[in-house]
């Protein structure tokens, strides 16, 4: 008799034990939120670590290689040792434009081509002619300079990384001389910066991160590291505003644009499958 009375009570207790209380559900949701947040933070930390690695293991080492070349030869890359012009690929300039040698007004001259490895990087505004212009790797090997490992043997000038959408991007370095800017001159041929390292294939986030590490703030037109084609008197759209040393300019494009969108600003497409837009930067050399 007692067992018959206890059976419904036992069944009710069993049914109650099969559900979750509101407190338990809240704890589970909180744990899930923490996991999702940790994954998102982890991705940002990993990306920032990759950006730091690109600077330390690639950009900085190429700057050191450039300086070592100057120390061993007494001239910058591609310059003439007998009649130095103090400009990258100066020997080519000397042969092609003898009427505009150093000591004259350089604001209107046609600058020499860049010095790259086999081909110019994507988005390079300056040309490179294989077989005519000096090859970057050949110049470095000729004087026994150890180059950064880069992407692989023979591709030391390149470095592959993943953009914020997980697609591969390739950074490439070249070197060139940018002419001094006269009032109203064409920014596409120079930024008034002299000898520079040209770095192509940078996503906007990577460019801003490198700018922050090198100059202390992400500014597209001030400091040693800035965007190609933007002079110190440029406005936010890259054109000449006529105001020297005015407040800085943001880097063009953003990580919400696809790689084929070259216009400044705007969100563009937001598909996760898109390859992120890229920008070109210049890094002023000390020599």
N, C-alpha and C positions, 0 to 999 in steps of 0.2 A: 504493500500500500504506500509506504513511504517513498519507494523508488518511483512509483507512478507520479507522485506529487512533485518530485524533484526533477523529472525529465523535462517539462516545459521550461523550468527555470534554467536548467543547464543549456537548453537550446538557445534561449534568449542571450545568455552570456556569450555563447559561441558566435552568434550573429553580430553582437556589439564588437567583438574582437577582430572582425574582418574589415572594418573601415579605418579611416584616419581622422584624427581630430584636426581642428583648424590650426592648432599650434604646430602639429606635425607637418601639415601642408605648408605653413609659413616657413618652417625651418628648411624644408626641402627646396622651396622656391629661392630662399636666401642662398643656399649652397649652390644651386644652379647659377644664380646671378654672379656669385663670386667666381665660379669656374669660367663663365663667359668673359667676365672682366679680366681675369688673369690671362686668358688666351689672347684677348685684344691687346693688353699691355705687353704680353710677351712678344707679339708680332712687332710692336713699335720698338721695343728694346732690341730685338734682333735686327730690325732695319737700321736703327741708329748705330748699332755695332758695325754693320756692314758699311755704312757711310764713313765711319771713323777709319775702318780698315782701308777703304779706297784712298782716303787722304794720306794715311801713314805709310801704306805699303805700295802705293802707286804714284799719286800726285807728288808727294814730298820726295820720293826717290828719283822721279824724273827731274825735279828741280835740282837735286844734288848732282845728277848725271850731267845736266846742262852746265852747272858751275864747275864741275871737274873738267869738262871739255875746255872751258875758258882758262882754267889754271894750267892745263897741260899744253895748250896751243897758243895762248895769248890773245886769241880772237874768239868771237862768238860763232855759233854754228854756221858754216857755209860762208864765212867772211874771208876776205883775202888777207893772207899773212904779209904780203909785200906792200899792199896799199889798202890797209884796213879802213872800212867804212863804219865800223861799230854798229852794224846792223845784221840781223840774221839773213843769210843768203846775199850778203853784201857783194860777193864776187860776181854774182849774176847781175846785180844792179850796176856794178861798175862796168861790165861789158856791154850791157844793153842801153845804158843811159849815161854815157860819159860826160854829157853836158851838165848833169845835175849831181855832181859829186858833193861830198860833205863840205860844209862851209858856205853853201849857198842856201837859198830858200827852199826847204824841203816840203813845204805844205802842199805844193801843187804837183810833185813828182808822182810817177806811177810806181808804187812799191813793188819790190820783187815778190815772186811767188813764195808760198810757204814751204817749209821743209818738213816732209812727212815720211812715213814708211810705206812705200809702194803705191798708196792712194790716199787722197784727202778724206777726212772724216765726214760723216753725214751732217749736212748743214754748214759746212765750211764755206765762208764767203770768198775766200782767196783760193786761187788755183794752185795745183801742183802737177807738174809734168814729169812723169816717170821717164828716166833716161836723160833728161835735161837738167832738172833740179836735183840737188844732192839728196840721196836717200838717207834718212835719219839713222837707220840701223848700220849702214855702211860707215857713216861718219863716226859713230860711237865705237864700232869695232876697230876702225883704223887706228885709233889712239889708245885702244885697250881699256875702254871704260865698260864696267859691268852694268848692264841695264837692269831695270826691275823685271821680275819674271813675267809680269803681264798675263796675257791669256795663255800663251804657249811659246815654245821655241820658234823664233821667227816672227812672232806677233807680240813682242814686248811692249809695243806702243798701245796695246788694247787691253781692256779689262771688261769682263762680262759680269753682270749682276742682275738681280730681279727687281722690277719696278713694283709699285704698291699693288698692282693687279696680279702679280706673280708671273709676268711675262719677261723674257730675257731682253736686256738692253746692253749695248756695247759702248763703253767709253773709249775714245781715242784721243791721243795727244799729237799735236803738230807744233811747230815753232814758226814765228813770223815776226817781221818788223812792221809796226803800225806807224804811219807818218804822223807828224804833228798836225793838228787841226787848225785851219784858218777859219775865220768867221764865215759861217754858212757852208762849210765844206761838207762833203759826202761822208757820213759816219760809217758807211758800209766798208770803206777802204781803210779805216783806222779809227782809233779812239784816243789819239794823242798819248799813247802809252809806251811807245818805243818797242823794245824787244819783249815779246810775250810768248807764253805757252798757250796755245789754243786747245780747249778741251771740249770735244763734241760728245753728243749722246747722253747728256745729263737730264734726268727728270727734274722738274722744278723743285721738288722737295730736296733732292740731292744737291742741286745748285745752291739753294738757300742754306742747307746744312754746311756745305763747304765754305760758303761765304761767312757764316757765323763763326766757324772754327778759325778761319784765316784772318778776317778783318774785325771780328767782334760783333758784327751786326749784318743781317742779310739785306744789303743795299746793292741794287743793280748797276749803279753808276759811280760809286765811290770806293776808294781803297785799291789794294793790289788785285783783288779778285772781283770781277764784275762781268756784266753781260756784253757779249760782242755786239758792236754797232751802237752802243749808247755812250755818248760823250758826257763830260762833266757838266755841260750846260744843257743837257737834254731834259725834256719834260717827261711825264709819266708814260707817254706813248712812244718815247724814243726819238722824237723830233727835237730840233733846236729851239729852246725857249728864249735864248739870249740872256739868261741869268746865270752867271757863273757861280759855282759853289752854293746853289740853291738846295733846299731840302731834297733828300734822296728820292729814288724811284724804285718801285717794286719790280721784282723779276716777272717777266712776261710768262703767260701760260700758267697752268696749274695741273695738279694730278687728276683732275676730273675731265681733262681734255684728251682726246685721242691723238695719236702721233701724227696724223695727217692734218690736224688743226694747228696752223702756224700763226693764227691771228692772236694778238695780245688780249688778255682778259677773257671774261666769259667762262661759262661752265662747260660748254660743249656737251658731248654725250657722256653718259655715266654707266655704260655697260661694263661689267666686270671682265668681259672678254677682250676689251680694247687694250691695245698697247698704249701706254701713257705718252703724252706729248713730251718732246725733248727741247732743250735750249742749248746754246753754245756760249761758253764763257772764255774769258781771257784772264791769264794770271801773269802779272807783270814780273819780269825777271830783274835781278839786281844788276846784271851786266848787259 
